[in-house]
């Protein structure tokens, strides 16, 4: 999971969303009403999905697991909890079918003070709450919010762990390839950099770039450290977009 900057909804989209919110309100502002209006709002959903895809990394990947293609519009605060937020742009995220329908569903855990215990990657940096252990491919947590996020979205399920471990091996190799091309002044270096940041499990790349310099050699190996350091000097520690 990585931070993704939410783009403002265009005026036409916002007008459309507000109109549907009014319909939910007129129908009683219940969960049943919200679900019924959501099913009917095909044009609004197309607007929302297009916007979400423009925010997501790579091939419009899931904003939670960073693996599969995002196919669903997830209501971060579920309709079962907040029906009047069905058409609120800030409540929409792009998710794969597993994270949306199999993992999260209507989950919305709260702390004792009433604050949400799930990380919204468009509202805060997930790195404040959870961190990726590169060699194991598993997530661990800094905070209770991070712990619940890992649990609810199933971020440590077996297929994701394997995918991250494989992605780590490939990222080290691709980073060295990029470095060699960059040193030679080869324009292909730019394409390799873009491919690295567009790949599944880009959270692995971000975790590598966040490594403490004193630990980098132990984690990524001596051969990869110069490439990692050069990347940081060219693109920064955590690029917001592909270079």
C-alpha positions in Angstrom: 0.0 0.0 0.0 1.4 3.4 -1.0 0.2 7.0 -0.7 -1.8 8.2 -3.7 -2.7 11.8 -4.2 -6.5 12.3 -4.7 -7.4 14.5 -7.6 -10.3 17.0 -7.4 -13.5 15.9 -9.0 -14.3 17.9 -12.0 -17.4 20.2 -11.7 -19.5 18.0 -14.0 -18.7 14.9 -11.9 -19.4 16.7 -8.6 -22.8 17.9 -9.9 -23.7 14.4 -10.9 -22.6 13.0 -7.5 -24.5 15.6 -5.6 -27.6 14.9 -7.6 -27.5 11.2 -6.7 -26.8 12.0 -3.0 -30.1 14.0 -3.2 -31.8 10.9 -4.5 -30.5 8.8 -1.6 -31.7 11.5 0.8 -35.1 11.6 -0.8 -35.4 7.8 -0.6 -34.9 7.8 3.1 -31.1 7.9 3.5 -31.0 4.2 4.4 -28.5 1.6 3.4 -31.1 -0.1 1.2 -31.8 3.3 -0.5 -28.1 3.9 -1.1 -27.5 0.5 -2.6 -30.5 0.8 -4.8 -29.4 4.3 -6.1 -25.8 3.1 -6.5 -26.9 0.3 -8.8 -28.8 2.7 -11.0 -26.1 5.4 -11.2 -24.2 4.0 -14.2 -23.0 7.4 -15.6 -21.8 8.6 -12.2 -19.9 5.3 -11.6 -18.2 5.7 -15.0 -17.0 9.2 -14.0 -15.8 8.0 -10.6 -13.9 4.9 -12.0 -12.2 7.0 -14.7 -11.0 9.4 -12.0 -9.8 6.6 -9.7 -7.9 4.9 -12.6 -6.1 8.2 -13.2 -4.9 8.2 -9.6 -3.9 4.6 -9.3 -0.4 3.5 -10.3 0.6 1.4 -13.2 -2.3 -0.5 -15.0 -4.9 1.0 -12.6 -4.0 -1.4 -9.8 -5.9 -2.0 -6.5 -5.2 0.8 -4.1 -5.1 -1.6 -1.2 -3.0 -4.7 -2.3 -1.1 -3.1 -5.2 -1.3 -6.4 -7.1 -4.4 -7.1 -9.1 -6.1 -4.6 -11.5 -8.7 -2.4 -9.8 -12.1 -3.5 -11.0 -14.4 -2.2 -8.3 -15.3 1.1 -6.7 -14.9 0.6 -3.0 -16.8 2.8 -0.5 -14.1 3.3 2.1 -16.9 4.1 4.7 -19.4 1.3 3.7 -22.9 2.0 2.7 -24.0 -0.1 5.7 -22.4 2.5 8.0 -22.9 5.8 6.0 -25.5 5.6 3.3 -25.3 9.3 2.6 -21.6 8.9 1.6 -22.4 6.6 -1.3 -21.8 9.4 -3.8 -19.1 11.3 -1.9 -16.0 11.5 -4.1 -13.6 11.3 -1.1 -15.2 8.0 0.0 -14.3 6.2 -3.3 -11.2 4.1 -3.8 -10.3 1.6 -6.6 -10.1 -2.0 -5.4 -9.7 -5.4 -6.8 -12.6 -7.8 -6.4 -10.8 -9.7 -3.7 -10.0 -6.7 -1.5 -13.4 -5.2 -2.0 -15.8 -8.2 -1.9 -13.8 -11.0 -0.1 -11.7 -9.1 2.4 -13.1 -5.7 3.4 -16.8 -6.0 2.6 -18.6 -3.8 5.2 -15.7 -3.7 7.6 -15.1 -0.4 9.2 -13.4 -0.9 12.6 -13.3 2.0 15.0 -11.0 3.0 17.9 -12.3 3.8 21.3 -12.4 7.5 20.4 -14.6 6.7 17.3 -11.8 7.2 14.7 -11.5 4.8 11.9 -8.8 2.1 12.2 -8.3 1.6 8.5 -5.7 3.4 6.4 -7.1 5.4 3.5 -4.1 5.6 1.1 -5.5 8.7 -0.5 -5.8 10.6 2.8 -2.5 9.7 4.6 0.8 7.9 4.0 0.4 4.2 4.8 4.1 4.2 5.8 3.1 6.0 9.0 1.1 2.9 10.1 2.6 -0.2 8.4 5.8 -1.3 6.9 6.9 -4.0 4.5 9.6 -6.5 5.5 11.2 -7.1 2.1 12.8 -10.5 2.6 9.7 -12.1 4.0 7.2 -10.2 1.9 5.0 -9.6 4.9 3.6 -6.4 6.4 4.0 -5.4 10.0 2.5 -2.4 11.8 3.6 0.7 13.6 0.1 1.5 15.0 -3.2 -0.1 15.7 -4.5 1.4 12.5 -1.8 -0.4 10.6 -2.6 -3.7 12.4 -6.3 -3.5 11.5 -5.5 -2.5 7.9 -3.3 -5.6 7.5 -6.1 -7.8 9.0 -9.1 -6.4 7.2 -7.5 -6.3 3.7 -5.7 -9.6 4.2 -2.4 -7.9 3.2 -0.5 -10.9 4.5 -2.4 -13.6 2.5 -0.1 -16.2 0.9 -0.4 -15.1 -2.7 0.5 -11.5 -1.8 3.5 -12.6 0.2 4.8 -14.7 -2.6 4.2 -11.9 -5.1 6.1 -9.4 -3.0 9.1 -11.7 -2.6 9.2 -12.3 -6.3 8.8 -8.6 -7.0 11.7 -7.8 -4.6 14.0 -10.1 -6.6 12.9 -8.5 -9.9 13.1 -5.0 -8.5 16.8 -5.5 -7.4 17.6 -6.8 -10.9 15.7 -4.0 -12.7 17.3 -1.4 -10.5 20.8 -2.6 -11.5 19.7 -2.6 -15.2 18.5 0.9 -14.9 21.7 2.0 -13.2 23.8 0.6 -16.0 21.7 2.3 -18.7 21.7 5.5 -16.8 25.5 5.5 -16.4 25.8 5.0 -20.2 23.4 7.8 -20.9 21.0 5.4 -22.7 17.5 6.8 -23.1 16.2 3.3 -22.4 16.9 4.0 -18.7 13.8 6.2 -18.6 11.6 3.4 -19.9 13.1 0.9 -17.4 12.4 3.4 -14.5 8.8 3.8 -15.7 8.3 0.0 -16.0 9.6 -0.5 -12.5 7.2 2.0 -11.0 4.3 0.7 -13.1 4.8 -2.9 -12.0 2.6 -4.9 -9.6 3.6 -4.6 -6.0 5.1 -1.2 -6.4 5.0 -1.0 -2.6 8.1 -3.2 -2.7 10.0 -0.5 -4.7 8.8 2.2 -2.2 10.0 0.1 0.7 13.4 -0.3 -0.9 13.7 3.4 -1.4 12.8 4.1 2.2 15.6 1.8 3.5 18.0 3.3 6.0 21.3 3.7 4.2 23.0 1.8 7.0 20.8 -1.3 6.4 20.5 -1.1 2.6 23.5 -3.4 1.9 22.2 -6.1 4.3 18.7 -6.0 2.7 19.3 -5.5 -1.0 22.9 -6.7 -1.3 26.2 -5.0 -2.1 25.6 -5.0 -5.9 22.3 -3.2 -5.7 23.3 -0.5 -3.3 25.0 1.9 -5.8 21.9 1.6 -8.1 19.6 2.4 -5.1 21.7 5.4 -4.1 21.8 6.8 -7.6 18.1 6.4 -8.1 17.5 8.4 -4.9 19.7 11.2 -6.2 17.9 11.3 -9.5 14.3 10.7 -8.6 14.1 11.1 -4.8 13.4 8.6 -2.1 9.7 8.1 -2.9 8.6 9.4 -6.3 5.0 10.5 -6.4 4.7 9.5 -10.1 6.7 7.6 -12.7 9.8 9.6 -13.8 
